[in-house]
Amino acid sequence: MRIDLTKTPHILFFAAVLPILSLSLSWIFYKLIPNPPFWLETVSPVFAYVLLYSLFEKYFWHWKLFAILGIVDFPDLRGRWKGKQRSSHKENGNNVEVPSCLEISQTFSKIFVCACYERSQSESVVANFAELNNESYLFYTYDNEPNSLKSGTMQAHKGTVKLKYLPREKKLIGTYFNSIGNSGEVDFEFEQYDLIKRFAE
């Protein structure tokens, strides 16, 4: 999830195509407005490159064209995912299973994961993709904070999650473990692109 100039598609796009487009954009600006007023910032090639890269970073990176060209080689997981978490922690002799939601914010170079539960919420500290056996995985570490009114005996903790992306089913499945000694499985299905930033069944 970053520019890697050891990859040919990245060399061609970031070191050739974007600079050429930046020069072209700057040239067009000067042709249209040869003597811009003082309040209008000129479009230098550097400014044009920064502008084009910013648009790609935030908005255009998930277009299928960039995946076809090999510029983007990780999945687009933006949105809200709904599912459940099965824990090794037991209550009344049974493993605890709770409904949960993942909300993922993603750009070309960054990904942020928020997991929402009825009694707590966690946020990723570090997150990144890895390819194992030709399949995409998302790994992230998180900090979990209990909701003050519904926490019960739950305590703040840290943890790590490994999620496998299943593109055909639009699912994320995986495992987790945390600093208070619990581990378990998670299973999510894509729900929507809009984020609501709270737990909702």
HUZI-V814299 format. One record per pair of residues at least 24 apart in sequence whose ideal C-beta (glycine too) atoms are under 10 Angstrom apart, sorted by the first residue. I is the first residue (numbers start at 0). J is the second residue. D is the distance in whole Angstrom. If there is no record, write none. Layout:
i: [I:I]
j: [J:J]
d: [D:D]
//
This chain:
i: [0:0:0:0:0:0:0:0:0:0:0:0:0:1:1:1:1:2:2:2:2:2:3:6:6:6:7:8:8:8:8:8:8:9:9:9:9:11:11:11:12:12:12:12:12:12:13:13:13:13:16:16:16:17:17:17:17:17:18:18:18:18:18:19:20:20:20:20:21:21:21:21:21:21:21:21:22:22:23:24:24:24:52:53:55:55:56:56:56:56:57:57:57:57:58:58:59:60:60:60:60:61:61:61:65:70:71:72:72:72:73:73:73:73:73:73:73:73:73:73:74:74:74:74:74:74:74:74:74:75:75:75:75:76:76:76:76:76:76:76:76:76:76:76:76:76:76:76:76:77:77:77:77:77:77:77:77:77:78:78:78:78:78:78:78:78:78:78:78:79:79:79:79:79:79:79:79:79:79:79:79:79:80:80:80:80:80:80:80:80:80:80:80:80:80:81:81:81:81:81:81:81:81:81:82:82:82:82:82:82:82:82:82:83:83:83:83:84:84:84:84:84:84:84:84:84:85:85:85:85:85:85:85:86:86:86:86:86:86:86:87:87:87:87:87:87:87:88:88:88:88:88:88:88:89:90:94:94:95:95:96:96:97:97:98:98:98:99:99:99:99:99:100:100:100:100:100:100:100:100:100:101:101:101:101:101:101:101:101:102:102:102:102:102:102:103:103:103:103:103:103:103:104:105:110:110:111:112:112:112:112:112:112:113:113:113:113:114:114:114:114:114:114:114:114:114:115:115:115:115:115:115:116:116:116:116:116:116:117:117:117:117:117:118:118:118:118:118:118:118:118:118:119:119:119:119:119:119:119:119:119:119:119:119:120:120:120:120:120:120:121:121:121:121:121:121:121:123:124:124:124:125:126:126:128:128:129:131:131:134:134:134:134:135:135:135:135:135:136:136:136:136:136:136:137:137:137:137:137:137:138:138:139:141:141:142:143:143:143:146:149:153:154:154:155:156:156:158:160:161:162:162]
j: [60:71:72:73:105:106:107:108:109:110:126:127:128:107:108:109:127:52:56:70:107:108:72:69:70:72:69:65:68:69:70:71:72:69:70:71:72:68:69:70:55:65:68:69:70:71:48:52:55:70:51:68:70:47:48:51:52:55:44:45:47:48:51:44:44:47:48:51:45:46:47:48:49:50:51:52:47:48:47:48:50:51:107:106:106:107:106:107:108:109:106:107:108:109:106:107:107:105:106:107:108:105:106:107:107:107:107:128:130:135:105:107:110:127:128:129:130:135:137:164:105:128:135:136:137:164:165:166:171:103:105:164:166:101:103:104:105:110:112:126:128:135:137:162:164:169:171:187:189:102:103:104:105:106:110:189:192:194:102:103:104:105:169:189:190:191:192:193:194:103:113:115:187:189:190:191:192:193:194:195:196:199:112:114:162:169:170:171:185:186:187:188:189:190:191:115:186:187:188:189:190:191:199:200:170:171:172:185:186:187:188:189:190:184:185:186:187:114:116:160:175:183:184:185:186:187:174:175:182:183:184:185:186:175:177:181:182:183:184:185:176:177:180:181:182:183:184:153:177:179:180:181:182:183:181:152:183:184:181:183:183:184:183:198:198:199:200:185:186:187:198:200:187:190:194:195:196:197:198:199:200:137:160:162:171:185:187:189:190:190:193:194:195:196:197:137:139:162:171:187:189:194:194:137:137:139:139:137:139:140:141:160:162:141:194:196:197:139:141:143:158:160:175:185:187:198:146:195:196:197:198:199:143:145:146:149:153:198:146:149:198:199:200:145:146:148:149:150:151:152:153:198:143:144:145:146:149:150:151:153:154:155:156:198:144:145:146:196:197:198:155:156:157:158:160:175:177:160:157:158:159:159:160:162:162:164:161:161:163:163:164:165:166:162:163:164:165:166:161:162:163:164:171:173:161:162:163:164:171:173:162:173:175:175:177:178:177:178:179:198:198:179:178:179:179:180:181:182:185:185:186:187]
d: [10:9:9:6:9:8:7:5:7:7:9:6:6:8:5:9:9:9:10:10:9:8:9:7:9:8:8:9:6:4:5:9:8:8:7:10:10:8:9:8:9:8:7:9:5:10:9:8:9:8:10:10:9:9:6:6:6:8:7:10:9:6:9:10:10:8:8:6:8:8:4:4:9:8:6:9:8:9:8:9:8:7:9:10:9:6:5:5:6:9:6:8:10:10:9:10:9:9:7:4:9:8:9:8:9:9:7:9:8:9:9:9:9:9:4:9:8:6:9:9:9:7:5:10:8:5:10:7:10:9:7:10:10:9:5:10:6:7:9:10:9:9:7:9:7:10:7:10:8:9:6:7:5:9:9:10:6:9:8:6:9:9:10:6:7:6:4:8:7:8:10:9:9:8:5:5:7:7:6:7:9:9:10:9:9:9:8:6:10:10:4:7:6:6:9:10:10:6:6:8:4:9:9:8:8:8:9:7:5:3:6:10:9:9:7:6:8:8:8:10:8:6:7:5:8:9:10:10:10:5:5:8:8:9:9:5:8:4:9:10:9:10:8:5:5:6:9:10:10:9:8:5:9:8:10:10:8:10:9:8:9:9:10:10:8:9:5:7:9:8:8:10:8:8:10:8:10:8:6:7:9:10:9:8:7:8:5:10:9:10:9:5:8:7:9:8:10:10:9:10:10:8:7:10:7:8:9:8:5:10:7:8:9:9:8:7:10:10:7:8:10:8:9:9:9:9:10:9:8:6:4:8:9:9:8:9:9:6:8:6:6:10:8:6:6:9:5:6:6:10:6:9:5:6:5:6:8:7:10:6:9:8:9:9:6:8:7:9:8:7:10:9:9:7:9:10:9:8:8:10:10:9:9:10:10:9:9:9:8:6:7:9:10:9:7:5:9:8:6:6:5:7:10:8:8:4:8:7:7:8:8:9:10:9:9:10:7:9:9:9:10:9:10:7:9:9:8:9:7:9:10:8]
//
